[in-house]
Amino acid sequence: MSSLLLGIDNGLTVTKAVIFDAGGTQLSVARRRVPQSMPHPRWVERDMLGLWQATAEAIREAIALSGRPALDIKAVAATAHGDGLYLLDRNHRPLGPGILSLDSRAGEIVDEWAKGSVFAEALALTGQVPHASAPSAILAWLKKHAPDRFSRIGHIVGCKDWLRFCLTGTVGTDLTEASTSFTDVRTQAYASEAMRIFGLEELFTTLPGVAHSADIVGYATAEAAALTGLAEGTPVACGLHDVTASALGIGGHEEGVVSIVAGTYSINEVVSAEPRTDQRWFCRNAIDRGRWNNMSISPASTANYDWFLDTLCRAEQDEAKKTGGSIHEMLAAEIDTALKKPSTLLFHPYLFGSPYGNAASASFVGLRGWHDRGDMLKAVLEGIAFNHRSHVEALRDGFAVREVRLTGGGSRNPAIAQMFADVLNVPVTVTSTDEAAAYGAALCAGAAVGLFASPQEGARATCTVSREYRPDPARSAVFDERYSIYGRIAEQLRPKWAEIESLAGQEMGGTA
């Protein structure tokens, strides 16, 4: 029987364990929700030990569901949400809760940096400007507001690196994760000058060692094996940042290919053979040295769709849970009807963040009394696609693009995939990979034990195209006009967002 690979994918709300055979066929998947904590406005955290417990349970269930013995699993690798911050003390114990990439407590610090020289210095040295959930910004916030916790930092790691530590007892990271804040964009190695830019010089020695994503960095310990059901001694590869893992898992971690991940974040990325910097994208490390992953992102994608379902489709959500049906299929007719008729309704999908910075907020514009829920839902989906287009256009300004690939929650819905093709006015490819990020991690695991020459070679050999969506010229022309108006309205709103945000601090008064 063929060798098996385990890919672990930890997102912002769910941790997954997925078992694949060496040909890329998914044999089993197990999921666990990981509760978030929001103790203060803009704080988004979770318990690190709880995350590991949930992941261990998912691994054990995935092994049971596969119908194969754990000894058939030849290697494991993890991917997880990038950015945010996971800290260990000098004794390798969690130093407070993990801070997710939805956290924006450091927004004020980033705003202050924008007024001075930090943005320009950071872009020139690290290939990116800092944002509210960047490790640099959160660490600066801790230094200012939680000095005791800051003083006890022993190791700065990413989420997937915490899971690697729990599996193996070894501390470290890979090239893709290392470049979230503190590497020189030219050398692709840590730079003490990067720490100085952010006022974090004293933490340089706490940065983790760096390995290749497909390097074996440890083996499942007896304790990890007892919790997960893995065989003790199973090789564990270093793994990679989930943005890169998703592109790899759909065969899109290649030069000339824009990979779009329509998930919680609007993620749009392309690999290049040389570093090229611009405020509109992060120029970070690709899997291999001498390659760069250029990512244009914002927290403004399908989290808006999830909010709409939770807020305005509660009855259908409850019905879907009772019957085991799909909420997306239940709403398909409403979406289809809305797509076929003209509408004045536009939506800016900035519920949780935007390309415009911390103050921007979401809005429906052009809403009329005769619009129904289907019209609003269509506007939300269109706004998500428009936001992706703004990022893709930025990348096409900087890099030659021959192909666009799409993954994420919406990619399995033909109407949504077709909308992306029409909005972008380019063919959009969807592959057969369901769990793209987990498969990206599994490809690294496979390369680590010699099943593939490299993770990319594994992707080329196993990723198959499910369908290509070609743009309809008439629909693309309509979307072009709507996108132009959408963008002009956003620019008009830009100076007003701070005024709107100030309303949150006003107390409501009145008389009985």
N, C-alpha and C positions, 0 to 999 in steps of 0.2 A: 504494500500500500504506500501511497505517496507520503512524503514528509509534510508535516503541518507547521504553520506559523501563527503566532498569536500577536495581534496588533491591539494595543490599548489606546483608546481615544477618549480623552477627558475634556469635555466642553465646559461651558459656563454653568450648565444646570444638570447635565447628565454625564455619567462616566460609562464607557462601553468597553466590553471585551469581545473581540471578533476573531474567530478562528478561520483561517484560509488554508486550502491545500496549495501545493507548490505551483499549480497552474492558475491560481488566482480565484478559484471558486470558493465562495463563502459557504462554510459549513454550519456555522452557528454564530449567534450574537446574543449577548446578555447585557441588559442595561440596569443602571441604578440611578435614581435621582439623588443629587447631592444638594441639600438645603443651603440656600444663601442666607446670610444675615446682613441686615441693613440697620445697624444700631444708631446711625445718624444720617441726616441727608447727605447724599453723594458717597457714602461708604457702602461698598459691596464686598463682603467677606465670606469665608467659609472655614470650617474647622478642618485642619490638615489631617488629623488622625481619623476623623470621620470620612474624609475623602478616601484615604487608604483603605479603610474598612469596607466602604462601598465598592471600591475597585476590586478588592480581594474577593468579595462575594460575587461580583460579576464574572470574574475569571473562573471561579469554581463552577458557576452555572453554565458558562459557555463550554467548558470542558465536558460537563455532563451532557449537554445538548448535542455535542458533536458526535457522540456515540463512539469516540475513539479514546484510547488510553492517553494519559498525560505524557507518557514517554514518547509518543509520536510527535509531540511538539518539539521541534528542533531548535527554536530560538524565539525570543520575545523582544519587542521594542514598544516603547510608549511615545505617544504624541499628546499634546495638551494645549490649551489656550496659551497664547504667548502674551508677553508683557505682563502687567500686574506684578506681584511680588510675593515670593515665598522665602521665608527666612529661617535659618537654623542658628542656634546658639553655638558656643564653642564645644559643647558636648553632643552636637548633632541632634538636639531636640528642637521641635518646632518653637519658634520665637513669636508667639501670637498666632492669630488666624492668617490664612492665606488671603491675599488681597487680589481681587479679580480685575480683569481688564475693563470691566464696566465701572470700576471705581473712579470717581472724579474729584476726590477731596483735594487733590493737588492742583486743581484748576487755577486757583489764585496765584500759586507760585509760577505756573507756566505763563500766566498773563503778565506777571512781573518780568519774567525772563524775556518775553516778547518785546518789552519796552526798552530793554538794554541791548547788550551785545551777544547774549547767550545764543539766540537763535542762529545768528550768522556764524558764530564760532562753531557751534555744534554741527551745522550743515556742512561747513568746510572740512571738519575733521572726521565726524562720524557718519556723514552721508544722510543725515536726517535731522529734522527739528523735533524737540521734545514735545510730548503731549501729556495729558493729565494722567494717563495710566501707564506711562513709561516708567521703568524701574528708576531712572534718574530722578524723575519728578516725585515719585512716592518716597524715595529715600530722603530727598531734600525736605519733604513734608515731615517725615519722622524726625529728622535732625532738629527741626524747628519746634515741633509740637509734642514729640515723645522721646526726649533725649535719653531717658533711661533705657528704653527698648533699643534705641539706636546704638547706644554704647555697648550692648551685649551681642551685637551681630557677629556671628562667627562665619557664616556662609550665606551668600546670596545665590539663590537658585531659581529656576523656573518651575512651573507646575509639573511638567513631565519629568524634571530632574528629581523632584521630591518622590515621585512614584518609582523612579529608578533606584533611589536610595532605599526605599522600603523593600524593594525586591532583592537588592544586592548588598546593601550596606556601604556602597561606594558613592562618593560625592563628585559631581562633575557635570559638564554640559557639552553641547555640540556647537559647531560653527554657526548654525542658523540662530540658535537661542542666544549665543554669546553676543551677537551683534544688535541686540535690542536697544543698547544705549552707549556702550563703553568701548567699542572697537574703532580703530583707525580704518576708514573706508578703503584706504589704499593697501595697507598691509594685511587687513582682515584679522589683526591681533589686538588684544587689549592695549589701550594707551593710557598711561597715567595722566596725560594731558586732558583726556576726556573726563576723568574724574575731577580734575581741577576746574574745568569749565562749570561744572554743576556744584562745586563746593564740597566735594565728597572724597578728597584726597586720602583721608584716613581709612577708607574702605577698600583700597586697591588690593590689599592682600586677602580680602574675603571673597574675591571673584573666583568662581570655580574653574578648575582645569578644563581644557577643551579637547575633545576627541572628534573623529569623524562620525557621522550619523550611523554608519554601518560598522563601526568598531565594536568588538565585544568589550564591554566595560565591567563585567562581573557575571556572577552566576546566582541563580535563585538560592537563597539561604534556606537552612532548615526551617527557620521561623516563617519565612515567606511561603515556603512549600506547604507547611501545615495550614496556613490560612487560605491559600489560593487553590490548593489541589495540584499545583505544578509539581513536576519531579524535581527534587533537590538537585542542584547543579545545572539546571537548564540555562544555556547561555542567554545573556541579556545584552542587546545592542544599545548603543547610546540614544538613538531616537532623534527626533527633530521637532521643531516648532510646527504647530498645526496648520498654519497658513501654507508652509512649504509642503507639508505632508499631504494636504488636500490636492495641491497641484500635481505632486508626484503620483498620487493614487489614481488620477485620471489621465496619466501620460502627458501631463502638461508642464512638467518642470524641464522645459527645453527652450532654447533660444527661438524667438519668433512666434511663440505661442502665448497668448494672453489667457491665463486661467482665471475664471471668475468663480468665486465662492459666495453664493447668495445664502448666507447664514445670519447669525446674530449681527455680525459685522458685514459691511460691504467690502469684500476683499477682491482685489484685482492685481494681478502680478505677472511679470515677464522676466525671464532670465537674460542676462547679458554677459558678454565676454570681457567687458571693461566697466569700471564704475562710472556712473553718470549721475550727478546730483541735481536736485531740483526740490523746492519746497513742496511740490505737489505729490511727491512720493518719497518713501523710505528706500534708500539704497543699502540693502543689508546683504549678509553673506548667503550665498546659495549653499547647497549641500557640499560641493567640492570647492577647494581653494582655486582661485583664479576664475571663479564665476560669481556673479552677483544676482540677488533676487530683488527686483525693483517692485515695491508694493505700494499701490495707491489705495488707501483704505479709510473708512470712517465707520462708526457704530450706527449705521443707518441703512440696514437692509431688512431681512425678514423678521427681526424683532418687532417691527412695526405691524407686520401681518399677524404675528402672535398676539400682540396687544389688541388688535381689532377683533380677533376671534374671542379672546378672553372678555372683552368689554361689550361687544355688540352681538355676539353669537353664542351666548351662554347656554341657551336652551338646546341648540344643536350640539354644542360640546357635550352636554350631559347625555343627550340621546346617543351620541357616538360612543361614549364610554359604556353605556348600558348594552348596546347592541354589538359592540366590537366593530362598528363601521368606521368609515373615514369621514371626518369633518370636511376634508377638502373635496371629496366626491359629493357630499351633501350640498356644498355651495357652488359646485361646478356650473349648474344651470344659471344661477344668478350672475356669475362672472361672465358666462358666455353671452347672456342677454345684454349685459352692460357693455361688453366689448363691441357689440354690433350697432350701437347707437351713438350719435354725437353727444358730447357733454361739455358743459362749461367748467366742470369740477376738476380741480387740481389739488394734489396733496404733496407737501414737503415732508419727507419721512425723517424728521429730526427729533423723534421722541426721546432718544437716548444719546444723541450726539449728532455731529454733522461735519462736513468738510469746512464749515465756517467758524469752528471754534466752540468754546464752552457755552456761550450765551444763546446760541441759536435754538429755536424751538420749532416744533411741528405745527402745521396748520393746514386746514382745508380752505381753499380759496375758490370762490365761484359757486358755493353751495346754495341751492334753491329749494323751495318747498316741495317741488315735484321730484326731487332726487330721492331715490330709495337706498336701501342698504347695499344693493348690488352696485349702484353707481359709486358709492363711497368705497366699496371694496376694490372695484376696478381702479379707482384713483389711487388707492394705497399701493396696489401692485405696480401701477404705472410709475408712481413716484419712486418706488424702490428701483425699478429699472432705470429711471432717469438719473438717480444718484449714481448707480453703477456706470452709466454712460459718461458722467462727468469725470470719473476716475479713468475709464478706458481711454477717453479722448486725451487725457494728460499723458498716459503712457504711449499712445500712438504718436504724440508730438516728439517723444524722445527716443523711440525704438521702432525698428522695422517689425511689423506684425503680419504674419501670414495666416494665422488661425486663431479662433476664439473657442475655448472649451468652457463648459458650464457645469458646476456641481452645486450641491446644497439642497435644502429642503424643497425649493420650487422647481428644481430641474426635472423632477419626475412628472410634473404636470405639463402636458403638451401645450396647453394654452399659455402658460407662463413662459415656457421655453421659447415658444413662437413669438411672444411679446418681446423677449430679449433680442431675438433676431431682428424684429421689425424696428425696435427702438435704436439698436446699434447700427442697423442697416448693413449687417455682415452675416454670413452664415455662422451658426452656432452649433457646435458639436456637443452631444451628450454621450458619455460612455456607459457601459453596462455596470460600472462599479457603483454599488449602493453605499458602502461605507468608505468613502474616498480617503479620509484622513487615517482611519485605522489601517486601510490597505497600504497607504504610504509608509506607515510605521512597520507593517509586516514586510514590505519590500526591503527595508533597511535590515530587518532581522534576517531575511533570506540571504541578502548579500553578505552579511556578517559570517554566515556559516557555509558560504560557497555555493548556495543554490543558484545565485545570479552573479554575473561578473560585477555588477554595480546595481544600486537601486534603480537607476534610470534604465539600464538594460532589462531589468526585470519588468519594469513598466511597459517598455516597448514590446516585450514578448507576450505579455498577458493582458494588457488593456485593449478591449475591443470597443469599437464605436457602436452605440445603440441606435442613434439616429442623428441626422443632420437637419437642422431647421434653417431654411433659406428665407431671407426677407421678402415680403411682398411689397413691391414698389409703391403701390397706392397707400398702404397702411404706413409705410415708412415716411412718406411725405406728410401725412397727417401728424405722426409722432414728432417729426422734425419741427413743425410749427408749434406744437404743444410744448415741446422741450425748450424752444426758444423763449416762449412766454414764461414757462416755469422758472427758467434761469433769471430772466429779467425781474420777475417778482421777488425772487430770493435776494437779488442784489438791492432792490428797493427796501426790503425788510431788514437788511443787514444792520443799518444804523439804529433800528428801532428795537432790536432784540434785547439789548441791555436795559432799555426803558421798561420793556415788558417784564424782564427778570426782576427789576426793582419792585414790582408790585407784590412779590412774595414777602417782602419785609414790611408791608403796610398792614396795620391792624384794622379790621373792619369795625366801624362804629355805627351807631344808629339809635333810634328811639323806638320804644314799644308802641 
